[in-house]
Amino acid sequence: MATGTISSYTPGQMLHISGSDLEFDRTIANSGAGTVGVFIQPAAGGAWVHLTTYGSLSSKNVQVLIPAGITGAQNVKVINERGLEGVFGTSIGPV
């Protein structure tokens, strides 16, 4: 399972996720294919949104852009290149 910690986000800026087993193929994640990468979901419920703009990526750190217009508490998950999924906290909120 991918594991890690995050606590808050700022729309239009990079979200930093630190943990382990976070690695995934940037090409697949950027395509929006939905098989690997970082996903957010409104904490109140709704569809998961696949984020597609990444900064640095490694097995221990991921940077991903939170689109402008995202508001309120969000659930976050990472699906790594082996298809293992980690969900980080019940929700994160805007800074």
Secondary structure, DSSP 8 states (H G I E B T S, - for coil): --EEE--EE-TTSEEEEEEES----HHHHHHT-SSSEEEEEETT----EE---EEEE-SSEEEEE--TT--S-EEEEEE-TTS-EEE-SS-BEE-
